[in-house]
């Protein structure tokens, strides 16, 4: 099997969550343009061929544009498009409300600014404790974390309205927030509070994992011991329990939720009634009134009742209530509310920021921060804040039972060209970091490592129906799904959020230099992946590019299952290697 590496679109997947200022425009590049412009969801061009660097989406008539140094400047749209302030920031949030969190310099205090770039408040300290982290605003509240190790909330004027007294806390959603307090033994007790900090109810579930936000009146949970999922209502009562065949339920929107089983993905109502069977490969909500479903590796748009609005013809779909983007044949198109392509206009790229869905909060830290504990009622949980483990680079020598030993030995023993040896040494260091990035959920490292147009190929075993007439046995084959970098990382974020523990192990590691392309390397490794809800074993291949020695990138990541069934391994000739890809 040969795969041609072509020009892949930059697409960030998302779906709007809750009531908020909507996305009013997305950055685009035309087929013959090198600069970025901005287009509305109905295809109206706001500006064209203007920005050298990719802007953020337009939210509440505001967007941000980075300069070559990586600093952001605030822009607005109206009769004209232009900057609304001379200030520049190293971090700047979306204006879901009339204020946002920003930071002028690394290490400087966080600020609250208004839509004109004016400083509303400095988020510096509270009762002698330094403010270290703030989330962007949601429902008039911003979650903060201080050097005392406690979480609280500020309002849009920067005033502390709920003091930092919690050992765990989440963003507000539908007027409620999940918080946790620890006893002397470090065991967390969870409860739900309102926007004034008043307790609404205590969470009395045992052996359960909790979602971090309410959606459509439900707070989802999963019982980790008995293996079933359910939902609490706004009074803390168990409103519904789903069958054990349901492995995962996505947050409800407009009374509908996606659910996952071993057989596939379907749709259910708030009582757990299935009205779209779990026959699809994957799914995602598109705003509050549409859903995207995947079949045979292609995506289509549906109503929330399961009525198809488009055929299965897209390699990826993203969007919210104001804009839907489809990707087909390495180009982007805009879709209207009925799933039809607008004006048959194609774009080289349409950039959709996953943070506009509010499922993953915008987080701003004064400096690199520690990781807060996951919401888990399963057992006594240590609340002491521990520094997030960072992957270590390999030492000069490694043990013989290390999967990297044989390749490292080639570097140590000499005989390789100096440049080749250095590239292999960097790969060895990066590969341990790469492995640990899944264990520590270091999405930022993966964001930097994959090139913007990286090709992600994921193989899944599918069973072909038996021939009833001739009574042949069923056969298995591998079905390959192709994803963009953004699709892959967005999906990975969801996986990281759903799993408390992930482990990745490598064996049979090898590096191959391309015979004719300078600076191109292929890395093959057997990978064992385990998490709370899933495990697999297969072949991982990475195509590395060292032509820019200061910033090595991965252009291709493929994964293939090791076994087609209990008795049949994947044929060796079908395993991807550096010869599987045409680099022309």
ABEGO torsion letter per residue (X at the ends): XBBBBBBBBBBBBBBBBEBBBBBABBBBBBAABABBBBBBAAGBBABBGABABBBBBBBGGBBBBBBAAGBBBBBBBBABBBBABABBBABBBBBABABBBBBABBGBBBBBBBAAGBBABBBABBGGBBBABBBBBBGGBBBBBBAAGBBBBBBAAGBBABBBABABBBBBBGGBBBBBBBBAAGBBBBBBBBAAGBBABBBABBGBBBBABBBGGBBBBBBAAAGBBBBBBAAGBBABBBBAABABBBBBBGGBBBBBBAAEBBBBBAAGBBABBBABABBBBBEAABBBBBBGGBBBBBBAAGBBABBBABABBBEBAABBBBBBGGBBBBBBAAGBBBGGBBBABBBBBAAAAGABBBBBBABBBBBBBBBBAABBBBABBBBBBBBBBBBABBBAABAAAAAAAAAAAEGBBAAAAAAAAAAAAAAAAAAAAAAAGBAAAAAAABBAABBBBBBBBBBBBBBAAAGBBBBBBBBBBBBBAAAAAAAAAAAAAABABBBBBBBGBBBBBBAABBGBBBBBBBBBBBBAABBBBBBBBBBBBAABAABBBBABBBBBBABABAABBBBAAABBBAAABBAX
